[in-house]
Amino acid sequence: MTQRVKGGTVLLDEFLPSYHFSERHGLEIDAPPDKVFETVMRCDLSESHLVRWLFRLRNLPRGAIKLEGQERIGFRILKVWQDREVVIGLVGRFWTLSGGIVPIRADEFERFDAAGYAKAAFNFLLEPLDLERTALTTETRIWCTCPWSKRSFGFYWAMIRPWSGLIRREWLRLVRRNAER
C-alpha cells in the first residue's frame, strides 16, 4: 500500500519509480484540499493564452484542455488516490515531429518497455496545510526504454524543458486562481 506521509511515497512512484528526467513545481493555495482537487480535475488550460500558443506550436488539438480531455492526444489518467493525487501518463517518441504517441490503456503503462520510446508520467499531489490551505505540487518524470531513446529524449528535453515548466507553473496558477474564487 502506498504511504501518504511527508517524505513518503506517492502514487507517481508506483508508475515511474525510476526515471531519467524530471521536474517539479508547487505552490500554496488558500482553499481546502477537496476544492483544490476538484479544481485540478476540471481546470481548463485553454484559459491561458500562453498554453494555447504553446499547444499550437506543437500542433496539438484546440479547444478545452482538461485532464479528462487529454485522452484524445494520448494521455491517460493512470490512477486517482482519494482526492489527494492524480497520476497521468503518456508513451511515445516525443522528440519526433508527430510525437510518436502510443495509444495504450492505463493498465498497460507500467509494463510498456518497447525499445525506442519514452514513458512520461506526471502528478498533481495535494497536501493539506490546514483546513483552508493546501500545498499543490506537480512532478513530471520521464523514463526512456533504451540508451538511444534516452539520448534522443535528452536533446529534446534540453529544448522543451523550459516550456514544459512554464506550462506546469501556469497550470498551478490557474488552479490557484480558480480554487481561491
C-alpha positions, 0 to 999 in steps of 0.5 A: 500500500502506498504511504501518504506521509511527508517524505513518503511515497506517492502514487507517481512512484508506483508508475515511474519509480525510476526515471531519467528526467524530471521536474517539479513545481508547487505552490500554496493555495488558500482553499481546502484540499477537496476544492483544490482537487476538484479544481485540478480535475476540471481546470481548463488550460485553454484559459491561458493564452500562453498554453494555447500558443504553446499547444499550437506550436506543437500542433496539438488539438484546440479547444478545452484542455482538461485532464479528462480531455487529454485522452484524445492526444494520448494521455491517460489518467493512470490512477486517482488516490482519494482526492489527494493525487492524480497520476497521468501518463503518456508513451511515445517518441516525443522528440519526433515531429508527430510525437510518436504517441502510443495509444495504450490503456492505463493498465498497460503503462507500467509494463510498456518497455518497447525499445525506442520510446519514452514513458512520461508520467506526471502528478498533481499531489495535494497536501493539506496545510490546514483546513483552508490551505493546501500545498499543490505540487506537480512532478513530471518524470520521464523514463526512456526504454533504451540508451538511444531513446534516452539520448534522443529524449535528452536533446529534446528535453534540453529544448522543451524543458523550459516550456514544459515548466512554464506550462506546469507553473501556469497550470498551478496558477490557474488552479490557484486562481480558480480554487481561491474564487 
